[in-house]
Amino acid sequence: MNPETTIQLAIVVPLVGALLIWMSRSYFKQRETVTLVTASLLFILVVSLLPVVMEGAKPAVVLWELLPGLAFAFQVEPLGMLFALVASFLWIATSVYSMGYMRRHHERHQTRFYVYFAVALSSTMGIAFAGNMFTLFVFYEVLTIITYPLVTHTGTTQARRAGRVYLSLLLGTSFLFLLFAIIWTWLLAGTLDFQAGGVLRDTASPTVIGILFALYVFGIGKAAIMPFHRWLPAAMVAPTPVSALLHAVAVVKAGVFSVLKVSVYLFGVDLLAELGSSEWIAYVAAATIIIASLVAMTKDNLKLRLAYSTISQLSYVVLGAMLANPWGVLGGGLHIAMHAFGKITLFFCAGAILVATHKTKISEMRGLGRTMPFTMGAFFIGSLSIIGLPPMGGLWSKWYLALGTLEAGQVGLLVVLLISSLLNVAYLLPIPIRAFFSAPDKAEPVKGISEAPMTCVGPLLVTAAGCLVLFVYPEPLYRLMSLIVSNGR
């Protein structure tokens, strides 16, 4: 099979899977089998493209051209390859986890959940493999709309209210800022294609380039940079597998991926560095990192604490792009993968705790490590990765981001990264410490190990192991990002 066909199949296979899932709605085992087979097939398709990209090729396919310089096209370059690998692999883990969670938690409308989940992954592949900003925008908006029913899955008043916040902020930023920026880019450069070194050099004054870049960064609302972040904690009313989708597999990663891709392939790292267009936005990202971490410390609800942690961690990727140098881009790209494995582990653990104990508040989790040692052990591993401590993969992305701040001469931003890691320690590590070293409440019955179903525990152990593997063997991801740095300037 040639790469061009594989690219198209990566978009189509999840859609076919969604149709088959709907057709299997009366047979839950068949429905879940179709989900798992579809996820596995997608991952195989994505992995088959990896050797081609590693050799320096960028397979592409143009489906149709609307206007000169405006086509619906796909191209697989290293950054998109990294994003697609992470998303497709974690869809397998999330599919298995969803089976245990949705059954044990007695969620309604499970077929609808799996159908929309599959379509969301198709949109994610479209974003990852987009050959230009027009194609990316189309799939970006489809992802927003298709995940709305997942956010409002429970159908409660609170869920519907959260859905309104979700849509208003994401669609609002897209159509007020992002769409305007895309049209402006096309008028200036005559193309929206992603090209090494960018397409905007010598097209406008430094002031215009700076305004245009700001429109892109703030228009990509899924990156959750402040003040356009409220949709993310609001969406925590959704079932935990949806939270995993939002925070690790698709939505927020689509946001920071898009910021990084625009920085490298529309503007170009060298142009941003020369004009200083991104420097003030770097400080906005730094403020988001610190403020969101401080808010996370105040939250007793576990999912809300993790949500604000995600807002903070996403701005690491934005900061890497804003540093406009090779180390910053390398660190930002690696953080997409490192954060994905660490944060999905934490959300899987939060869902397992809910399923097994019906607890959502951190203050209620005293002694929980004695009855759920595997879950809380995985939570500890995921926390270390988010903090950036060895032997977890999160160390490498933060290391390269730190090198990027030094290369840019931004010691203040290096201090922000160090303070943020200390705040990570303050809001994450007390949770497993409370679970393992505090006595249970007297009202708690004494019992042995009582974990969530294996279909919940298994995936969180796999993703926790992934945090360790990414520390020991980050080489494939490093090589992909090195290709971006060497070819994307």
Secondary structure by P-SEA (a helix, b strand, c coil): ccaaaaaaaaacaaaaaaaaaaaacccaaaaaaaaaaaaaaaaaaaaaaaaaaaabbbbbbbcccccccccccccccaaaaaaaaaaaaaaaaaaaaaaaaaaaacccaaaaaaaaaaaaaaaaaaaaacccaaaaaaaaaaaaaaacccccccccaaaaaaaaaaaaaaaaaaaacaaaaaaaaaaacccccccccccccccccaaaaaaaaaaaaaaccccccccccaaaaaaccccaaaaaaaccccaaaaaaaaaaaaacccccaaaaaaacccaaaaaaaaaaaaaaaaaaaacccaaaaaaaaaaaaaaaaaaaaaaccaaaaaaaaaaaaaaaaaaaaaaaaaaaaaaaccccccccccccccccaaaaaaaaaaaaaaaccccccaaaaaaaaaaaaaaaccaaaaaaaaaaaaaaaaccaaaaaaaccccccccccccccccccaaaaaaaaaaaaaaaaaaacaaaaaaaaaaaaaccc
